[in-house]
């Protein structure tokens, strides 16, 4: 399936927390498409500081990164991994592109960047976030996180500029997978 691609492609999932970006990435990973998860930089950085993976330590590391490299920090720090994967793969996935600055940096570096907005209604996302096994959030916490991501992380721009939209309002993962497969077919992947 992936051999049909005539050029290297980067698919970047954008969307609000709980929309299904990680589920979409995991599905495509099972198809053999490598993934770069921006959040791995945070996990590695927190561990490197000798701290446990807790939300306050993650926030501390993210703020440190953005103070040092600007709002495009995660894209800048991920570029070597992206370049390396593109040597051996025609398509890769980016999970966790957040800021407008990350988007503009990557778009300048890679003209083959395709943004895919995974969308779910807030009430559905909040329910998912409450039920997730790792770092569950109450509805008020999830809503506050939405606001912070939009106001402080400039997340709205990449979502608005998405090349494609996948609506993910059901808990039927098969429905999400079919939509992803349909999009890959549309893209000739």
N, C-alpha and C positions, 0 to 999 in steps of 0.2 A: 504494500500500500504506500509506504513512504518513498519508495523508489521513483514514483512519478514526478516528484518535485524537481523543477528545473533550477531553482535557486534556494539558497538557505533562507529559512523563515523562522522568526521568533514570534510565538504566540504569547501574549501577556494577558493574564486574567486580571481584571479590575472589578471592583464592586465593594459594597459595604459589608461589614462583618456579618457572618452567618448566611450570606447569599448562596454559597456553595462553591467558591473558588477552589478550596482545598479538595473537595470531592471531585471536581472536574479535573484537577491536576492529577489526583491519584488514579483516576480512570485512564487518562492518557498515558500515565507512567506504565500502567499494566500493558499498554499497547507498544511499549518499548521506546516511548519518547522521553528523553531525559528532561528533568525539571531542575530549575534553580529556584529555590524558595528563599526570598529575601529575608524572611524571619530567621533562617538558619544563621545569618550573620549576627543577629542579636543573641541567639542561644550560645553561639561560639564565644562571642564577646563577653557575655555574662560569666560563662564558665572560666574564661581566660582571666577575669578579674577575681576569680576565686569565690564567686557569690552563687547562691542557689538560684534556680530559675523561678523567680517570683515576679509578679507584675511590676512592683516598685523597682526592682533591679533591672528589669528589661527597659523600663522607662528611663532610668538613669543612663543605661548604655546607649539607647536611641538618641537621647538628648546630647550625649557626649559626641556621638558620631556626626550628628547634624551640626553641632557647634564647630567641629573640626573641618567637615567637608561640605557643609551647606545642606539644603533640603534635597539635593540630588545624591546624597551620600550613599544610599543603598545601591543605586544604579552604578555609581562610580566604582564602588568597592566590588560589585559583581561583574564588571566588564571583563576582567581577566578570565573568570569562569565561563562567561558567555563565549568569548573568543575561543577558548580551549574546546568547549563542547561543539562549537560550529565547525571545527576542523574535522571532526569525525561524524557529525550528524547533519542532516538536511533540515531538521526541524527540532526546536527546543521550546520548552514552556518556561515562562516566568510566572511564579506565583507570589503575589504580594506587592506588585507595583502600586505605590500609593500616590506620591506627590506629582504635581504638575512639573516640577523641576526634574524628577526622575524620568518622566515621560519625555520631556524636551531633550534631555541629555541622550537618552537611548534612541530617540527618533533621529537625532543628528548623527549618532554613531552607526546606526543600523537602519537603513531606509526600508528594510524588509520587516519592520516591527508591525505586528497586527494586534490591536487591542480588542479584547473580547470582554464585554461587560456581562457578568453573571448577576442577574437581578432577581431579588425576591422582595416581596412587600415587607415593611417593617415589622408588623405583628408576627409574621412567619419567621423572620430572621431572629427576633427577640426570643421566640419560643425555642428555636434551635440553639441559641446561645445559652439559654438557661439549662437546657438538657445535655449540653456537651460535657464529656467526662473531664476534660482538661480546662481549667480556668473558666468555669461557668459564670455567667453574668445574670444578675437580676435585670428585669426590664428597664428600670431607671438607670442602671449602670450601662446597659447596652445603648440606650438612647443618648446618654452623656458621651459615650465613646463615639457614637455617630457624629455628634456635634464637634467634638475635639478633632476627629479625623477630617471633617469638612473645613473647619475654621483654622486649625493650626497646622494641618498636614497637607493642605491644598489638594485634597483627594477628589474634589468635584470635577476638576478639569479633565483628568484622564477618563473619568466615567462619561463625561459629556462628549469627549472626542472619540469614544469607542467606535471601531469599525463595524462591530457586530454586537448584537444583544441576544443573550439567551435568558429567557424567563424561566425561573426555577422556583415556582410557588408550591410545588407538591413535595411530599416526602418520598415519592416514587423515584428512586435513583435511576431506574430503567428509563424513565422519561427524560431525565437530564442526559443520560448516556446517548440516547437516540438523537437528541438535539445536537450534541457534540459531534456524533458521527455524521449527521446531516451537514453540519457546518464544514467538517473536514472534507466531505465530498464536494461541497460547493467550492472549496478552496483548491480542489484537485489534489488533496493529500491522501 
